[in-house]
Amino acid sequence: MLSHQQILHFRTFGYVVLRGLLSQAEVATLREEVTGALTGAFGKVGTEPDDLGGISGDYLPLAVNRAPFSMSLIADDRRTFQYSADLLGGPTVPSIGTATCFTGGSTWHTRQSRRLGGVTFWADLEPRTADTGALRFIPGSHLPDFADQLCAYQAAEPAVSGFEPWDWPHVVVETEPGDVVAFHVHLRTCHQGGTPRLSWTIEYLPWPGITDREQMDVVRHFLASDVEYDHEDYDRDRWPVWREWAAGAAHSQSRAIAVERLRLLGVLPPEG
């Protein structure tokens, strides 16, 4: 169970590090599922070159019966699904668990636009230090007023004219396998080095409720576009996004709740 201090840390600074959330046996299982899935889908781990723009890497939705632990983490496990509600202060709806091998770094960015919100759970599957791709955050940058100040700072820096950029004060979150970092999707983050890097990630969005049709449309559009990875070349019949995961909802009450929310959003077809 999350402590009151952990929840306040997340809401104030935009992130919280959940040390040892996964056991070493669970880490080994998740690493095996992620590695096996990426190899099965792309032929090997780390195929995308670091020269295509964006955040280079191989991305694969991982919610199939061949990866049962990854599948269970989406909504069966209170350490993710319930914790997302605790951190955001209300019910949530999951995106899909994703196996990733990053082949490049990133500049400062946020995971989503301001129209949405949510929390990312990020599990690196090898040790991460400042020199080997550890996540970097600007604490508090998920808060709208501070985010506006950062935009003004960015607009004034010399990099806009092609000179050396200013430093952005930040923290480096070093982790060991088993640690999970939960951070707000509006938090400024980046990572550099340590490629190729194996990770498992998932995002949870605030459940808008069925009375807010406009926000339901926003959430549905995000969920539909976020998990297809149109730029990736893999067999989508062999690696479906929701089909096998949703079919197992009868065996998990919490998964059934998540499936029902996805059906109400129109992300999943009506039952029957």
Secondary structure, DSSP 8 states (H G I E B T S, - for coil): ---HHHHHHHHHHSEEEETT-S-HHHHHHHHHHHHHHHHHHHSSS--S-TTSSSS-EEEEE--STT-HHHHHHHHT-TTTHHHHHHHHTS-EEE---EEEEE-S---SB-SS-TT---EEEEEESS-B-TTBT-EEE-TTTTSHHHHHHHHHHHHHSGGGGTS-------EEE-B-TT-EEEEETTS-EE--B--SEEEEEEEEEE---TT-HHHHHHHHHHHHHHS--TT--S-TTTS-SSHHHHHTGGG-HHHHHHHHHHHHHTSS----
